[in-house]
Amino acid sequence: MDNRDTVTAFLRSRRDKITPEQAGLPAYGLRRVPGLRRGEVATLAGVSVEYYTRLERGNLRGVSDSVLDALAHALRLDDTERMYLYDLARAAGPAPEARVRQPAVRPAVRPSVARIVEGMPELPAFVMNNRLDTLAANSLGRALYSEMYADPTCGANVARFAFFNPAAKRFYTNWERMARFAVGALRIEAGKNPYDRELSNLIGELSTRSDAFRVMWGSHDVYVFSQSTKRLNHPLVGDLELDQETMALPDESGLSVVVYSAPPATAAEDGLKLLANWSATTGPEIVGHMPGPMAGTAPAAPTQDAPGH
């Protein structure tokens, strides 16, 4: 697989975001580009215009780390974008034939990891892969994401839920922010694993079925999930403001353990307790049949078409 088009689009999108003033360069006359010109990036990176033009045409094969660092500095890339540029450069090299032909292997959730997730009954916990599939979840996790699990078309995939299920725009109070993060995470993985056919198929499916995904994918923004605050609106317990921690497993599986928690003595902590009681009483098999907010919880917020901050 050739990643030249991806390299070209990424580098162009980054230089389009930087003005000459931001880069400390003089700006003369009418400019036909929204950001820096190729020659200006070349000057900032300390390379010739011809060499930078070769890079922006997608040819990163054999580029040294020092040039990549200079390019990252010139384009003011953050740590995630810099890592993505390095991934693109590595992927530009020749891939071993065995790697291309080898069928995709689904990493298995080790029993010890499954026990850890199940051993946190008061916290929603999941095991997630690099394609945002939830491969395992405890009871509270399934209750929290009950609408995703109730929709067979999602395949327990967070990105499919976010872009295909209308309930997601109510569930994620900051839907646009979350959606952009999901797109950025998938783009990071596509840069790392250009030969992952299941990942390519997922991106193709999302691009075909969702205009919003297609537009966000075209921005070439990247993101790594680590820690954040999630604002959710659950159909049974109302608004929840939860802290999310994402912990990558120390192996080659690419799996992560994702855990939500609420600060003590908050409405979100009370909401999780109510949700845990409901889950323990009803079981996961009826997560899709919810009568409405529980007694004593705040009513659900109105649906927002494109919220974010």
Buried (B, 14 or more C-beta within 10 A) or exposed (E): EEBBEBBBBBBBBBBEBBEBEEBEBEEEEEEEEEBBBBEBBBBBBBBEBEBBBBBBEBBBEEBEEEBBBBBBEBBBBEEBBBBBBBBBBBBBEEEEEEEEEEEEEEBEBBEEBBEBBBEBEEBBBBBBBBBBBBBBBBBBBBBBBBBBBBBEEBEBBBBBBBBBBEBBBBBBBBBBBBBBBBBBBBBBBBBBBBBBEBBBEBBEBBBEEBEBBBEBBEBBBBBBBEEBEBBBBBBBBBBBBBBBBBEBBEEEBBBBBBBBBBEEEEBBBBBBBBBBEBBEEBEBEEBEEBEEBBEEBEEBEEEBEEBEE
